[in-house]
Structure formats: C-alpha cells, structure tokens
C-alpha cells in the first residue's frame, strides 16, 4: 500500500528510497488528492500540538493567567531552545505561579545548537525549559492547576488534563475518541494514533475554523492567528516549519512531528495536507512537502528563498563534497 515518494541518488545511481503517504482534503473534509495509504495508522506526535492547547483556551484559563499570543504560540510549537524561547516558557510558568521543577519533559541538547552544529561538551548542563516541548508542558501545567488535577500527575493519560486534551483531539481530527490509540511521546506526554488523513482534516479545520460550534470556530481561528503571528515561537531559525510559515505569511498553519509527519492547513485555498514518511526519516519529508505544494499549484507566484534550502537537498560526504541528492518522485492522484 505504500508508494515511493522520494529517491536518494549517489552520483547518477539510485541508492535508496523513501516510501510515504500523502492526503489532501478540502474545506468539506473530503479527500481530493492522495499518494499511498491515507488510512495508514500512525502517531500524530508534535504535529498535534496546536490542538492540545484547545482546553486551556476553551476553559478560559489562558485568559485568566493573561497569556499573550506569543506565550500561547510557544505552547503550540517545537521550539529550538534559544534564550528567547526559554524566557517565554519561564514566563508561562511564572504566570501560573510555578517553576521549571514542575516540568516533566526531560532534557536534550537544544535544537538551535544542533542546527548550528555546536557540539556538546562534557560540562554542558541542559535544562527542561530548553526542551522543544517545554512550551506545551507549561500549558498542561497551567490547565492542571485550574482543573484540580495533581501537578505531578499532569502527563498521566487518565488525568483530568489529558482527558480534556484527548476530547479536543478527537473533535479536531474528526475521529472517534474511543478509537484513538494512545502512546507516549519522547517528552512523556500522550500521543494519538489515527489514520493519516485525519491530520489533513485537522489542519483544514484549524486553518479555516471548520466547526458548527461558534465557540470552537473562534478558538480555532484564534490559534491560527497565534501561530501565524508568532511562527518563530512555533519553530525557530533554520527550521522547515518557520520557512514554510514565512513563505505563506498569514495563509498557512503547519507543524512537524517526529518520525516524518507534517500537518499543513491553508486558508486560500481552503485545504488540509498531511504527509508521512513511512520510515520516519525527516530528510525526505521536507522536499516531499514542497513537491506536494508544487503539484497543487501553490508555488507559482511565491518567493522561494525560505524554502530553497529544503528543496531537492544535496547529500554530502564527510569532506563536504556533494555526492548525491534527494529527489521527490511521485504524482498526486485525484479522487
């Protein structure tokens, strides 16, 4: 059921291939284009983050604590751990009368250091606020404090906080709550297993406020504005998500997830897109997403300077000699 979406060449010879699945839906949540198995059951990972703050906003807690759009944007994102990102996460915790010790996301080398090829030293000490998911966790903690849950149990899938999140995910992805398969993410938060095409539905919903409930429509459009006004909080310099947001300012909401998944929603045209690289390798994800946009006719009149580094990327050896390239090779099928 899986199709090749990108080939890797060394010289002129084919060396390896990446299989994938692609789903495109319209504003009626109907599948319009596809590649491979759009019902492929996979975990949303961080692609679900924008929807995980819905309970914080819907409950009024976000406004009660006075979170700004910039603060809410970092809750939607996978930030790169810069000083600015850390400062915003700390401000979230402070406004909830909490501190870093309450976070349970763990630590890793900040993404910005990896992007800049800064090698860690044995003396480096990393903090949980530098973790790419710490913004999301600061939102979970604020929600937990107000709904009466135990702060040390805020990641438990059965907790009040995570049950509210699960309901929001089920509604946004238009998928039965009882059929979602719960896993545990790298940051220890619950993740959500569903057919890939539901991610396309979710992002069409987010980009266009597709809800019959006026309150939910307003929340979705608020999250869209948060993400489009502060894309640098959702991602970071050198990252694909920020490049895509800058290429279509105000018109796109998008979020990558680990293991090669991306959700994208456009307002004009009103569509949702989900892409999954089956082997989880992100090196194929970015050029494939760009090729999807190209085949949908969305790149005709845009400035490609932000996306160019991710388009048909080169393969280099350890002496920085160009030895190959990654080429998206698929054709979107119309339903």
C-alpha positions as CSV (number, residue, x, y, z in Angstrom):
1,X,0.0,0.0,0.0
2,X,3.0,2.3,0.5
3,X,4.5,4.1,-2.5
4,X,7.9,5.6,-3.1
5,X,7.8,9.4,-2.6
6,X,11.5,10.2,-2.7
7,X,14.6,8.6,-4.1
8,X,18.1,9.1,-2.9
9,X,20.8,9.2,-5.6
10,X,24.6,8.8,-5.2
11,X,26.1,10.2,-8.3
12,X,23.7,9.1,-11.1
13,X,22.9,5.8,-9.4
14,X,19.8,5.2,-7.3
15,X,21.0,4.2,-3.8
16,X,17.8,4.2,-1.6
17,X,14.2,5.2,-1.5
18,X,11.7,6.5,1.0
19,X,8.1,5.3,1.0
20,X,5.3,7.6,2.1
21,X,1.7,8.5,2.2
22,X,0.0,11.9,1.4
23,X,-3.5,13.1,2.0
24,X,-5.1,16.4,0.8
25,X,-8.7,17.3,1.8
26,X,-10.9,20.3,1.0
27,X,-13.0,22.5,3.3
28,X,-15.7,19.9,3.4
29,X,-13.1,17.5,4.9
30,X,-13.3,15.4,1.7
31,X,-10.2,13.7,0.3
32,X,-9.2,15.3,-3.0
33,X,-5.7,14.1,-3.7
34,X,-3.6,11.2,-2.3
35,X,-0.5,9.1,-2.6
36,X,-0.2,5.7,-0.9
37,X,-2.3,4.6,2.0
38,X,-4.1,7.6,3.6
39,X,-5.6,5.3,6.2
40,X,-2.1,4.4,7.4
41,X,-2.5,4.3,11.2
42,X,0.3,6.4,12.7
43,X,1.0,8.6,15.7
44,X,0.5,12.4,15.3
45,X,3.5,13.2,17.6
46,X,4.2,17.0,17.8
47,X,2.0,17.6,14.8
48,X,-0.9,17.6,17.3
49,X,0.5,20.4,19.5
50,X,-1.7,23.2,18.2
51,X,-4.8,21.2,19.2
52,X,-3.5,20.3,22.6
53,X,-3.9,23.9,23.9
54,X,-7.6,24.0,23.0
55,X,-8.8,23.1,26.6
56,X,-6.5,25.8,28.0
57,X,-8.3,28.4,25.8
58,X,-11.8,26.9,25.9
59,X,-11.8,26.8,29.7
60,X,-10.9,30.5,30.0
61,X,-7.6,29.6,31.8
62,X,-5.4,31.1,29.1
63,X,-7.1,34.5,29.6
64,X,-7.3,34.1,33.4
65,X,-3.5,33.8,33.5
66,X,-3.1,36.6,31.0
67,X,-1.1,34.5,28.5
68,X,-0.2,36.6,25.5
69,X,-0.4,35.3,21.9
70,X,3.4,34.9,22.0
71,X,3.2,32.8,25.1
72,X,0.5,30.6,23.6
73,X,2.5,30.3,20.4
74,X,5.3,28.5,22.2
75,X,2.8,26.1,23.6
76,X,1.8,25.2,20.0
77,X,5.4,24.6,18.9
78,X,8.5,22.6,19.0
79,X,10.9,25.5,19.8
80,X,14.6,25.4,19.3
81,X,15.7,26.2,22.9
82,X,17.1,29.7,22.3
83,X,17.3,32.2,25.1
84,X,14.1,33.9,23.8
85,X,12.2,30.6,23.8
86,X,13.4,29.7,27.3
87,X,12.4,33.2,28.5
88,X,8.9,32.8,27.2
89,X,8.5,29.3,28.7
90,X,9.7,30.6,32.1
91,X,7.2,33.5,31.9
92,X,4.4,31.0,31.3
93,X,5.4,29.0,34.4
94,X,5.8,32.2,36.4
95,X,2.3,33.5,35.5
96,X,0.9,30.1,36.8
97,X,3.0,30.5,40.0
98,X,5.1,27.6,39.0
99,X,8.8,27.0,38.1
100,X,10.9,24.6,36.0
101,X,10.9,21.9,38.7
102,X,7.3,21.1,37.8
103,X,8.2,20.2,34.2
104,X,8.4,16.5,33.3
105,X,9.5,16.8,29.6
106,X,13.1,15.8,30.3
107,X,16.2,17.4,28.6
108,X,18.1,17.3,25.4
109,X,20.6,19.4,23.6
110,X,18.8,22.5,22.3
111,X,17.7,22.2,18.7
112,X,19.3,25.5,17.8
113,X,22.7,24.1,18.8
114,X,22.2,21.1,16.5
115,X,21.1,23.4,13.7
116,X,24.3,25.4,14.2
117,X,26.4,22.2,14.5
118,X,27.5,23.1,18.0
119,X,29.0,20.0,19.6
120,X,28.0,19.4,23.3
121,X,30.8,19.3,25.8
122,X,31.1,17.2,28.9
123,X,30.5,20.3,31.0
124,X,27.2,21.2,29.3
125,X,24.1,21.2,31.5
126,X,20.8,21.2,29.8
127,X,17.5,22.5,31.3
128,X,14.0,21.3,30.8
129,X,13.0,24.7,29.6
130,X,15.3,24.2,26.6
131,X,13.4,21.0,25.6
132,X,11.4,21.6,22.4
133,X,8.2,20.5,24.1
134,X,8.5,22.6,27.3
135,X,6.1,25.2,26.0
136,X,3.4,22.6,25.6
137,X,4.1,21.3,29.1
138,X,3.8,24.8,30.6
139,X,0.3,24.9,29.2
140,X,-0.5,21.5,30.5
141,X,0.6,22.6,34.0
142,X,-1.5,25.8,33.9
143,X,-4.5,23.7,32.9
144,X,-3.8,21.1,35.6
145,X,-3.6,23.7,38.3
146,X,-7.0,25.0,37.5
147,X,-9.0,21.8,36.8
148,X,-8.0,20.3,40.1
149,X,-5.5,17.6,39.0
150,X,-2.3,16.6,40.7
151,X,0.6,18.7,39.3
152,X,3.0,15.7,39.5
153,X,0.4,13.6,37.5
154,X,-0.3,16.0,34.7
155,X,1.0,13.6,32.0
156,X,-1.0,10.6,33.0
157,X,-3.3,9.7,30.1
158,X,-6.1,9.2,32.6
159,X,-5.7,12.6,34.3
160,X,-8.3,15.4,34.0
161,X,-5.8,17.4,31.9
162,X,-5.1,14.7,29.4
163,X,-8.7,13.6,29.2
164,X,-9.6,17.1,28.2
165,X,-6.8,17.1,25.6
166,X,-8.0,13.8,24.2
167,X,-11.5,15.1,23.7
168,X,-10.1,18.2,21.9
169,X,-8.0,16.0,19.6
170,X,-11.0,13.7,18.8
171,X,-13.1,16.7,17.8
172,X,-10.4,18.4,15.8
173,X,-9.3,15.3,13.9
174,X,-12.9,14.2,13.5
175,X,-12.1,10.7,14.7
176,X,-13.9,8.7,17.4
177,X,-12.3,9.2,20.8
178,X,-12.5,5.5,21.6
179,X,-10.6,4.5,18.5
180,X,-7.6,6.7,19.1
181,X,-4.6,4.6,20.2
182,X,-2.6,6.4,23.0
183,X,1.1,6.1,23.0
184,X,3.8,8.1,24.9
185,X,5.9,10.7,23.2
186,X,9.6,11.5,23.7
187,X,8.6,14.2,26.1
188,X,6.5,11.7,28.1
189,X,3.1,13.3,27.1
190,X,0.4,11.2,25.5
191,X,0.3,10.9,21.7
192,X,-2.5,10.0,19.4
193,X,-2.7,7.2,16.9
194,X,-5.1,7.7,14.0
195,X,-5.3,7.3,10.2
196,X,-3.0,9.8,8.4
197,X,-5.9,11.5,6.5
198,X,-7.3,12.7,9.9
199,X,-4.3,15.0,10.2
200,X,-5.2,16.6,6.9
201,X,-8.8,17.0,8.2
202,X,-7.5,18.6,11.5
203,X,-5.3,21.2,9.6
204,X,-8.1,22.1,7.2
205,X,-10.2,22.6,10.3
206,X,-7.6,24.7,12.0
207,X,-6.8,26.9,9.0
208,X,-10.4,27.7,8.3
209,X,-12.3,27.4,11.6
210,X,-14.4,24.5,10.3
211,X,-16.8,24.0,13.1
212,X,-20.6,24.3,13.5
213,X,-20.0,25.5,17.1
214,X,-19.3,29.2,17.1
215,X,-17.2,28.9,20.2
216,X,-15.0,26.3,18.7
217,X,-14.7,28.2,15.4
218,X,-13.5,31.2,17.4
219,X,-10.9,29.1,19.3
220,X,-9.6,27.5,16.1
221,X,-9.2,30.9,14.3
222,X,-7.5,32.3,17.5
223,X,-5.0,29.5,17.4
224,X,-4.4,30.1,13.7
225,X,-3.7,33.8,14.4
226,X,-1.4,32.9,17.3
227,X,0.7,30.6,15.0
228,X,0.8,32.9,12.0
229,X,1.6,36.0,14.1
230,X,4.5,34.2,16.0
231,X,5.8,31.5,13.8
232,X,9.3,31.9,15.3
233,X,7.8,30.7,18.6
234,X,6.3,27.7,17.0
235,X,9.6,26.7,15.4
236,X,12.9,28.5,15.1
237,X,15.6,29.8,12.7
238,X,16.8,27.2,10.2
239,X,13.7,25.0,10.6
240,X,11.3,24.0,7.9
241,X,8.2,25.0,9.7
242,X,9.4,28.6,10.1
243,X,10.5,28.6,6.4
244,X,7.0,27.5,5.3
245,X,5.2,30.0,7.5
246,X,7.4,32.8,6.1
247,X,6.7,31.7,2.6
248,X,2.9,32.0,3.1
249,X,2.5,34.6,5.8
250,X,-0.9,34.6,7.4
251,X,-2.1,31.9,5.0
252,X,-0.7,28.7,6.4
253,X,-0.7,26.8,9.7
254,X,1.8,23.9,9.8
255,X,3.5,21.7,12.3
256,X,6.0,18.9,12.0
257,X,6.0,15.8,14.2
258,X,8.8,13.3,14.9
259,X,9.2,10.3,12.7
260,X,8.5,12.1,9.5
261,X,5.0,13.5,9.8
262,X,3.7,17.0,8.9
263,X,0.3,18.7,9.1
264,X,-0.4,21.8,6.9
265,X,-3.6,23.9,6.6
266,X,-4.2,26.7,4.1
267,X,-6.9,29.3,4.2
268,X,-6.6,30.2,0.5
269,X,-7.2,27.7,-1.0
270,X,-9.1,26.1,2.0
271,X,-7.3,22.8,2.2
272,X,-5.6,20.5,4.6
273,X,-2.5,18.4,3.9
274,X,-0.8,15.5,5.8
275,X,2.4,13.9,4.8
276,X,4.1,10.9,6.4
277,X,7.4,9.3,5.5
278,X,6.9,5.7,6.5
279,X,10.5,5.1,7.7
280,X,10.3,8.2,9.8
281,X,13.3,9.9,8.2
282,X,12.8,13.7,8.0
283,X,15.4,14.1,5.3
284,X,12.7,13.1,2.8
285,X,9.8,14.9,4.4
286,X,10.7,18.5,3.5
287,X,11.3,18.0,-0.2
288,X,8.2,15.9,-0.4
289,X,6.1,18.5,1.2
290,X,7.5,21.1,-1.2
291,X,6.7,18.9,-4.2
292,X,3.1,18.4,-2.9
293,X,2.7,22.2,-2.8
294,X,4.2,22.5,-6.3
295,X,1.8,19.9,-7.7
296,X,-1.1,21.6,-6.1
297,X,-0.1,24.8,-7.9
298,X,0.7,26.7,-4.7
299,X,4.3,27.7,-5.5
300,X,3.7,29.6,-8.8
301,X,4.0,33.2,-7.5
302,X,5.7,32.8,-4.2
303,X,9.2,33.9,-3.1
304,X,11.1,30.6,-2.7
305,X,14.1,31.9,-0.8
306,X,13.0,30.5,2.5
307,X,12.1,27.0,1.1
308,X,15.0,26.7,-1.3
309,X,17.4,25.1,1.3
310,X,14.8,22.3,1.7
311,X,14.0,21.8,-1.9
312,X,15.9,18.8,-3.6
313,X,18.5,18.8,-0.9
314,X,22.0,17.6,-1.6
315,X,23.9,14.7,0.0
316,X,27.5,15.4,1.2
317,X,30.2,13.3,2.5
318,X,32.5,14.0,5.5
319,X,34.7,16.2,3.4
320,X,31.7,18.3,2.4
321,X,31.9,17.1,-1.1
322,X,28.5,16.8,-2.9
323,X,27.9,13.2,-3.7
324,X,24.2,12.9,-4.2
325,X,20.7,14.3,-3.9
326,X,17.3,13.6,-2.5
327,X,14.6,13.8,-5.2
328,X,10.8,13.7,-4.6
329,X,9.4,11.4,-7.3
330,X,5.6,10.8,-7.1
331,X,2.4,12.1,-8.6
332,X,-0.6,13.2,-6.6
333,X,-3.7,11.2,-7.6
334,X,-7.0,12.9,-7.8
335,X,-10.0,11.3,-6.1
